[in-house]
Amino acid sequence: MRYLSFFLFVLLVGCKDASQNTAEVAPQFTSNYDEPYRLQYHFSPPAKWMNDPNGLVYNDGVYHLFYQYYPDDIVWGPMHWGHATSTDMVHWEHKPIALYPDEHGLIFSGSAVVDHNNTSGFGKDGIAPLVAIFTYHLMEGEQAGRTDYQTQGIAYSLDNGDTWTKYEGNPVIGNDGIKDFRDPKVFWDKTTEQWVMVLVAGDHAKFYRSSNLKDWIHMSDFGKDKGAHGGVWECPDLFKLRIQGSYDARWVLLISINPGAPNGGSGTQYFIGDWDGETFTTDQEEPLWIDYGTDNYAGVTYNNEPNQERLFIGWMSNWNYARNTPTEVWRSSMTLPRSLKLKEFKEGLRLTNYPYDKVDTLVYDREPVYAADAPGQVYFDSVPLNQHRIQFKAPANETTFFILSNDKREEIELGFFPQDSLMTFDRTQSGLVDFEPSFGAERHSQPFTPNGEEMDVTVYIDASSIEVFVDWGRYVFTEQIFPTIPYDEVQVVNQSKSGIRNFRIDSIPSIWK
């Protein structure tokens, strides 16, 4: 996507000709994945800078994760598409860089599809091509003060993503002077039998159609008078979801925004509405947020998913401090893969997100570290809790605290205040927080309405991240943390002395070793 106003444009040394195969050798980085703060069961690159997930697509038994990548430094620079693959969305294999900058610009965010019917004509010998759709960012144009420096290009692969050829007719969508014109998400609309693209244009989304992925016609716009507008809109996604427990379905539009999130900096809002093949409409008056933590941004979902699920991955960072986090070999990780569902609650239809069930395979057949029921408080003090899943049930209508801490008095606190309709997450004393003023400035909060007498809480903690899921993803906090030593104490306290049930701690092995 960005980072706009990059302080110095690095000449595109080694840029590839637009028509040639662009994948070369895998990045030559030495990493045992044992550096300080290196996450052990989340995806991160071997080294250097990463941001947005791109081109999420499944094909021939393989889940592809492309991502914004700068192979020369741990801060944002000229963007490439990095690449990794998985057969289970849990274990990942690093692949060569997929797309390099060329004469049209840097390679910003986008999507990928399987062209089953070879509408593009890129297929050969019965092989359905993978087609990547991405934004070109011409840094020279931006530095010259132009507004037309972002255009849309495509590339194709006939070997399931190992090598890519850029279309000689790029760009496929030009720019008449729209600043921040980027991040195309494309899907095949079965009802209208056409390709649909949604991309963003500063403060709104634009929709296009195509029969061949090369020639695009603008259909409609959405959002100038809807949703949050505290910053630039980015990384859209549009998909249809069935309402849980019903035969009815709705369309969901994801829009990331930076800044303007409810707890500062970057965040992802969503809209529930209808798509008629040309326009997206919604009756939603207020913005809804997929995650109230500050470290889940630019997330999008998989195309061509084989089990008709809607699987989501986000970038686990925030533009407020992404370039300053205290890591040295690499910078940034992805969230756990999550399954998105539409569910009806007291307050109406809401989008839930909860770890994909294959994540559970990491703890299958393993004895829990600790398990207990307790009348009003659980306390555990024994092992470093830096690669674990913690689960429990607690009364939903009473104040509850979940606290992780260590001997240096570093701690994180999750609070439930049903009387105030509020959930909070406090990392102000979590460890290293002074690398950027906003990181540990204040506790984060979100509206909280208990959905019954008991709430279900699942917490995933890795070396420098915590992901909190309440009531199967109705409420979510995704946060980075940087304790100077691992947390080794956990407490769950319910003010009413009511029972805490099914408390359990499971260790999670590294996916890299």
N, C-alpha and C positions, 0 to 999 in steps of 0.2 A: 503493500500500500504506500508507504510513506517513509522516512520522516521528512516532511516538507521543510524547507529552509535548512537543508543539510549544509553545514558551514562551508564545505568546499567540494565541488564536483570532481570526483576522481575520474579521469579519462578512462574510457571503457577498454582497458588493456585486455587483449585476448577475446574481444567480442567475436561472436561467431557469425558467419554468413547466414542470412535468414532462412535459407533453404536447406542447410545441411543438418545432419544429425548433431545434436548438441550435448548428449550425455558423454562424459569422458570417464575418467577413473574415479573411484570413490575417494572422498577427501582423506588425505594421509595425516591423520591425527592420532597421537598416542594418548589413550585414556583408558584407565581401568575402572572408570566410573566410581572412584573412591575419593574424589576431591571433596573438600569441605562443602557442605550443603548440596551435594549432588543427589538428586532424587533417584530412588532405587526401583520404583515400580511405576513411574511415569515416563513418558517419552521426553527426551531432551537430545539435542544433537551431540555428536562426539566432542565438538569444540565450536567456539565462535558464536556469533549472534543468530538468534532465531526470533521471529514473531509469528504473524497470523498463520493458522492452518489454511491450506489451499488445496483445490482439486480433490476433495475427498470423494473417492469412487471405489466401488467393488467390481472386480472383473476376474473371472476364471479362478475362483478360489482365493483371491488376494485382495486385501484391503490396502489401498494406497493412501498414504499421508504425504502430501506435498506441503511445503511451508516456506514462508518468507525467510531468506537466508543470506547472510553476508559472510563469505568464507575467509575474510582477511582480518577480522577484528571482532571484539566482543561488544562493540557498539554498532548502532545502525549504520549501514553504508549502502553502496549500490546493490540493489536487490536481485537475487536469483531465486529459483525454485529448488530448495532442497527436497530430498525424497527418502521415504522409508516405506517398508511394506510389512504386512502382518497377515497371518492366517486366522488369528483369533482375536484381534484388537487388543491384545494384552502384551504379547512378546513382539518386538520390532527388530527388523533387519535394516541397517543403513545401506542406502543405495547411492550411486553416483548422482551428482547434481544433474537435475533434469533440464532446466532452462536457464540460459545465460542471457545477459543484456546484449543488445545488438544496435544497429544504427537507428532503430525506432525508439530506443530508450531502455530503461531499467524494466525488470519484470516484476510488476506489483501483483496484488492478490487477484484470485479468480477461482474457477471451478473446472471440473472435468466430467465428461459424459462418455458412455459407451454408445457408439453410433451403430446400433444393431442392424438397422436397415440400410446402412451405408448411404445415407442421404447426402453426405458430404462428398462422396466419391473418393475418399481417401483409402477405403478398404481395398484389399488385394488378395486374390486366391482364397476367397471365402472368409478372410479374417476381418472381423468387425473392428474398426479403429477405435482407440481411445482418442478423444479430442479434448485438448485443454483450451480454455478460454480465459484470457488474462488481460490485465491493464498494462499498457506501455506507459512509462513515465519518462518523458524527454527532459532531463535535467537542464540541458542547455536552454530549452524553451522557457522553463520556469525561471531560470536565472536572468533571462532576457526580459522578464516582466510580462510574458505572454500568458494567456489563459487557456490556450488550446493544447497544452503540453501532455495531456492524458488522452490516449486512444485505446481501442480494444483490438487485441490480436488473437490468433489461434495457432495451435500446433497439433500434430497428430503422431500417434505411435502405433506400430503394427507388431510390437513384441511385448505387449502388456506393460508398457511404461518404462522399459529399460532404455530405449533411445527415442528421441523426438525429432521431428522435422517441422520447422516453422513454415506456415503457408506463405507462398511467394506473393500472394495478394494482400498481405498485411499492410496497414491495419484494416480490419473488416468494418469497424465503426470509427469514423473520424470525429472531430470535435469542432463545433462552430463557435467555441469561446466559452465553454462551461468549465469553471474551475472545480476541482475535486470531482472528477467524472470517472468513476472507477468501480472496481470489485465486482465484476459480473458473475452472477450465479445463474446457470442454465439448467433446464430440465425439459424432458419430453412431456408435453401435455397430451395425455391419451384421449381426452374428450375432443379437442380441436385438431389433433394429429399434426402438431407443429412444435418446433422448439420455442421455448419461452426464455427470455433473459430478463432478469431484474438487476439493475445496477443503481448506484446512487449518484446524485448530482448536488452535492453540498448540503442542502436542507430538505431533500425529498428523494423519492425513488422513481425510476423510470422503467417502463416495461416495453420490451421489443419482441417481435416474432420473426421466425425464419423457417424456411423449408429445408435448408441445406447447411446451416451453421456458418455460412459465408456472407449471405445477403440478409440484412436485418432491417425491419420496418418498425418504427416507433409506434406504439399503440396508445399509451396513457401514462399519467403521472399519479403519484400518491404521496401525501404526507406533509404538504406545506402548512396545513392547518390541523395536523394530527400529531400526537406524541410529544416527546421531549425534544427541545431544540436548543439545548445549552452548548452544543458543539456541532462538529461536522458529522453527518451520517456516513456510515461505512458498513462494509461486509453484509449485504442483505442476503436473505434466503427466503424462499416461498415454497410451502409444501402443504399437502392435505393430510389431516389426521382424523381418524375415527374417535368419537367421544367414548371413553371407557364405559362399558355397560350399556351401550346404545348402538343402533345401526346408523345413527346420524353421524355426520362428519362436518368439520369446518376447515378452513384454510388458515394457516399461520404464517405471518410475515415477521422474520427476525430483522432487526436493525441495530447495529452497534453504533455507539455515539461517543465521541471524545472531543472536549470534556462534556460533563453534564449528567454523569451517573449519580444515583441517589446518595452514595457515600463518597463522592469525589472522583474526578478523573474519568476513566474509561468504564463503560458498562454496556450491556445489551438489553434493549427493550424488545417487546414483542406485541403484535397485534393479532387478534382473533377476528376473522371476518369471512368474506366470500370472494371467490375468483370466478368470473364468468368467461374466461378465455381472453379477455381484453383489459379488464380493469379489476383492481382490488378495492373492496369497500368494507367498512367496519362501522359499527355503532359505538365502538369503544371511545370513551371520552378522555380517560386518563391513561398515561403510560403504565404499562406493566413491565416487570423486570424479571429476566430469567434467573438472576443471581444477585443477591445484595452484598456479596463480598466484593472487594475491590480488585480481584485478580482472576477474572473470567471475562475475556474480551475477544471480539472478532470471531466468535464461534460460529460454525456452520455445520451442515449435516451431510451425510453420505448419499450420493446418487447410486442407483442400481443395487441397493442393499437386498440380499437374497431372501431374507425372512420377513419382508414387508415391515420392518421396524424403522424407526427414525432415530438414527444414531448421530450423536453430536460430539464434537471436540472443540474446546476453546483454548486460546492462548492464555497461560496462567501468569499474567502480568498486567501492568497498568502504565499508561504513558506518563503518568506523573513521576514515576521513578524507575522505569524499565531499564534505563541506561546506567543506573547507579547502584543496582543491587550488588551485595558483596560476594560476587563470584569472580573467578579469574580465568578459568579455562574456557568456560562456556557461559552463555547467558540466556536464560528463559527455558521454560518447560511447558508442556501441554497439560491440560486437565485430564483426569480420567475420562475414558469414553463413557458417554451417558445416553440413556434411552429416554426419549421425549414422549410424553403422553398428555392427552387432553382429558381433564377430569372435572366433574361438576362438584363445587363446594358451596358452602353457605353463601359466600360472596359472589358466586357465579362460576363460569368456566375459567379454568386456569391451566397453564402449561406447567407440568412437572418435569423435573430432570433428576435422574437417579442413576448410579453407576450401572453400566451394561452388565448383564448377569454373568458374562464370562470372567469378569473381574473376580467373582467369587471362587473361581477355580484356583486362584492363588492360595487360598486357605483351605481348600478341600483336604480331608484326611489329615489335618494337622490338629493336634491337641491345643485347646485354648491356653493362653498364658495364665488366664485367671477367669473365673466365672463365679457369680454369686447373686443372691437376692438379698435385700436389706430393708429394714423398716423405714429408714429415713436418710441414711448416708452410706455411701460406698467410698472406701479409701484403699488405694493400692500403692505400694512403694517398694519397688524391687528392681526392675530392669529398665534400661533406657527405652523410652517409648518413642522411637523415631522411625519405625517401619511397621505400623500396626493399624488394625481396624478395631475401633471400640464401639460397642453397641449397648443400648439399654432402653427400657421403657420406664416412663415416669408419669405421675399424675399431671394432666394437662392444665388443670385449673388452679394450680398452686405455683408459687415462685420456685424455680429450680435453677441451680448453678452447676455448671460443668467446668472444672478447673484442671489445667495441666501446668505443672511447675517443676523447677529444679532447685538444687542447693544454692544457686546464685540469686535466688528470689526472682528469677525470670518466670513469667507465667502468661498464659492466655486464659481468658474467661469467657464462657458462653452463658448468657443469662436469659431466662424465660420469665416474662412478667405479664401473665395473662390479664391481670387487673388493669394494666395499662395498654393492653393489646400490642405488646412490644417484645421483640427479640433483640438481643445485643451481642456483639462480638468485640472483645477488648484485647488488642495486641500492643497497647501502649507500653507495657513492661515486658514484652515478649523476648527480648534479647537485643540484637543490633537493630536499632531503629533510627539512628541519627544520620544515615547516609543521604536522607532527603527529608525535608521538613514535614511533609504531609504523611509520611509512612506511619509514624506512631503518634500522630497528633491527637487523635480522639477515637473513641470507640465507635463502632459501626452499628447501625440499627436497621430494622425492617418491621413493618406491620406484622402482627401475629394474632391469628384467630384460631383457638383450639378447635380441632375438628371432631373431638369426642372427649371422653373422660380421661383417656390415656394418650400420650404421644410417643411416637417411635423415633429414636435418635440413632443415627449412624455417623461415625466420625472416622475419616481416613487421614492418618498423619504420616507424612514422609519426611525426609531429612529437612526440607525447608518449605513445606506446604501443609495446609490443613484444609480438608473439604468436609463441610458439615451438611448433612441431609436430614431434615425433620419431616416426619409423616410422608416417607417415601418420595421425597423430592418436592413437596409443596413449598417448603422453605429451605433455602440454600445459602450458605456462606462459603466462598472460596477465597482463601487468604494465603499469601506468602508469610513465612516467619523465619527468623534467623537467630535461634537461641545459640549462645556461646558454648553451652554444653547441652546434651539432649535432656529433654524433660524426662523425669523418672517417677513423678508422683501424679496420680489422678484422683480427683474427688468428684463425686456427684452428691449434691446436697439438695434435699427437698424441704422447704421451710415448714411444711405441715407435718413432717415426720411420716408421711404416707409411704407406701412401699415402692421401692425401686426394683424393678423386675428384669430378669434376663440380662443382667449386666455381664458383659463378656469382652475379653481382650484377645485378639488373634494376631500373631506375628505374620508378616507378609515377606516372602523371600524376594531377593533382587531378581529382576528380569534380565539383568545384564551380566550376571556371573554364573 
